[in-house]
Amino acid sequence: MAAPHKQSPPTALSEHEKIAHSTSGMHHRHSHAESSEHTGGHHLLQVEHLSIGFTRYESQTGPSAQKTRVEVIRDMNLSVHRGELLAIVGASGAGKTLLANTLLGRFEPNAFVEGILWFDGQVQSQQTLARLRGRSIALVPQSVLALDPLMKVGRQVALRSSGRKAGLRSRGREAVATGEDSRARQQRQRSLFEHYGLGEEVAGLYPFELSGGMARRVLLCMALRDEPELIIADEPTPGLDLALAVQAMGDFREFADGGGSVLLITHDIELALRVADRVAVFQDGTVIEETAVADFASPDTLREPFSKALWHALPEHDFAVMPAEREAAMPDEALYDQATRAEAFSDRAARAEVGQGNSAHGEED
Amino acid sequence: MTSFILRNVLKFVLLMLATSMVVFALVSVSPLDPVQMNVGQSAYLTMSPEKKAQLAEYWGTNAPLWERYGHWFGDVIRGDMGTSLRFNAPVADVIAGRFLNSLALMAAAWILSGILGFALGLVAAVKRGGIVDRIIKGYCLILAATPTFWLGLVFLIIFSVTLGWFPIGFSVPIGASAADVGFLDILRHLVLPATTLSVIGVANIALHTREKAIDTRESEFFRFAEARGASTWQAMRQHGLRNLLLPALTLQFAQVAELFGGSVLVEQVFSYPGLGSAAVTAGLGGDVALLAAIALISAALVFSGNLVANILYGVIDPRIRRRGFACAKKARKGAGDASS
């Protein structure tokens, strides 16, 4: 792998544009699905050599304390095309939520983030990503807990959500615009609810009154309110029964078929293979293989041993032990090993966070 | 709903019975001689033992405790709370005038401490860890450790004596006739005592709100609001306020008891004619009828504070409103969980 760029070289964009995206096959360390488009000659979201981690001090105190870097995500590459559903599949606790937060411009206060993030052909910084969030990039959260328990859901969907600073600068005009905006947002909420089969009465319910399926669609409506180009779904299916999970996946598929892009973060490879165009296999803090779902039809089209192990671990392949691959002889064990290592990793990261006295929300992916 | 009302009426009656019994029992074991208190010190000294015995017989001071209690309670039920010895007027009249004064004082202090404490707690939580947060926290801790009467004296020295902005005491100008006293006069006399009294509540409510607001900031719905593009203040306005107001209001209503305790001290320092200073006068002067009545009134006040907090839960929290009062307890527990 190439050495990671520490910052974006000024020529990066033009070099990037020169690459012939129309060719299929491998480029940018990934292979394409049939539906992968390069609108405008670039990927909608491209992650290059991304490393995220925390700096912490060794346990001994005093001047001899050593600063060490704990990398949760290292040298990661990922591309999401327009109109495509890309699933990142990896074990729980491997840093996938950290990745989602970073893409939303919500960097952890004591984390370091290195690498280049492109969105729609532009290099992004934390500030520009923060401006995009909720507008061009929207998050679909995990559970109904993401809804305010004391506000009716219709109002929450129609809530003004990005009034930063603009309101302070031009109060007078803003006041007029706000009235129109709020009507437009309500209109949008009603049409979204109608589209997703949520009745008029659902808007008047509080989150505790929603069924699991309703809650999930309300969360989707919240993400779609400002017509984003990319939605990031962070483990949207735990706690849902299979029928609802499949329905949820169907909704994401529909959004992608309509020209939107979906980055689906999940540990459920079966579900991912059902709906995704391409799958990125996430292991040890990086994407080891990013390829079309079609390649998962047989282990021979997969390049990495871990991906092959994943293939064999699928129930329909009867948890078969692969004789040819000695190092991946026990896929379950390999997965277990990965999970425990990843947990130990995020544990340490979380402790480092607490130690710094910063907002310590646990890594919950 | 009907059961909720019936239950609270029953609670109230039991509370009044228990309070009056305890007060009556305590007074009866005190060393005060009822005859001596009633006729006065000098008359008692010159009185013959036969006369004393006759008076004791007449007032029934030798009757058993439960019989005296029965008499007194029967009178109270009929609206006769007896005669105040120190004010030489029916207890009901004494309390009526002073209750309004105390109510104005406590209401002003209550609102002031609630608004100020809530705002300070909110700002501290949003600026958590910063210099503003530390200043607010320090300010609250100092306030919490300051005796009320001492603060009252300091305020008097600074604002009344040195600066002369406010009167040094009482609820109306000295020497003015009742007809000449305007609303502004009353307000001017209220400022210092109310400010002093409000200090009791500010630290509590601010530190409590700060903790709750920090919990809210870390809740999933708050983080999601920020992930949708809302700024911290915007998310605080949209989601924080409604989730923080309920616990703050509950605490504030539960604090009515402390407020009443504080008003006794503050009214003494500012010579403010309220229930608190009347309680002190009654206690020191052996005015048993007035003391018992004030005990009942204050118990009723604290009870209504707590009752309002309970009812507000039902009005503000949809989880209780929509499920009915039957499972109010369960939902209240849920409210705590959700906001933490």
Boltz contact constraints between the chains, C-beta under 6 A:
constraints:
  - contact:
      token1: [A, 104]
      token2: [B, 227]
      max_distance: 6.0
  - contact:
      token1: [A, 133]
      token2: [B, 229]
      max_distance: 6.0
  - contact:
      token1: [A, 134]
      token2: [B, 228]
      max_distance: 6.0
  - contact:
      token1: [A, 134]
      token2: [B, 229]
      max_distance: 6.0
  - contact:
      token1: [A, 139]
      token2: [B, 227]
      max_distance: 6.0
  - contact:
      token1: [A, 141]
      token2: [B, 224]
      max_distance: 6.0
  - contact:
      token1: [A, 145]
      token2: [B, 220]
      max_distance: 6.0
  - contact:
      token1: [A, 146]
      token2: [B, 220]
      max_distance: 6.0
  - contact:
      token1: [A, 146]
      token2: [B, 221]
      max_distance: 6.0
  - contact:
      token1: [A, 146]
      token2: [B, 224]
      max_distance: 6.0
  - contact:
      token1: [A, 147]
      token2: [B, 221]
      max_distance: 6.0
  - contact:
      token1: [A, 148]
      token2: [B, 221]
      max_distance: 6.0
  - contact:
      token1: [A, 148]
      token2: [B, 239]
      max_distance: 6.0
  - contact:
      token1: [A, 149]
      token2: [B, 338]
      max_distance: 6.0
  - contact:
      token1: [A, 150]
      token2: [B, 242]
      max_distance: 6.0
  - contact:
      token1: [A, 150]
      token2: [B, 243]
      max_distance: 6.0
  - contact:
      token1: [A, 159]
      token2: [B, 238]
      max_distance: 6.0
  - contact:
      token1: [A, 161]
      token2: [B, 228]
      max_distance: 6.0
  - contact:
      token1: [A, 161]
      token2: [B, 229]
      max_distance: 6.0
  - contact:
      token1: [A, 161]
      token2: [B, 230]
      max_distance: 6.0
  - contact:
      token1: [A, 162]
      token2: [B, 229]
      max_distance: 6.0
  - contact:
      token1: [A, 163]
      token2: [B, 234]
      max_distance: 6.0
  - contact:
      token1: [A, 164]
      token2: [B, 231]
      max_distance: 6.0
  - contact:
      token1: [A, 206]
      token2: [B, 318]
      max_distance: 6.0
  - contact:
      token1: [A, 208]
      token2: [B, 319]
      max_distance: 6.0
  - contact:
      token1: [A, 361]
      token2: [B, 218]
      max_distance: 6.0
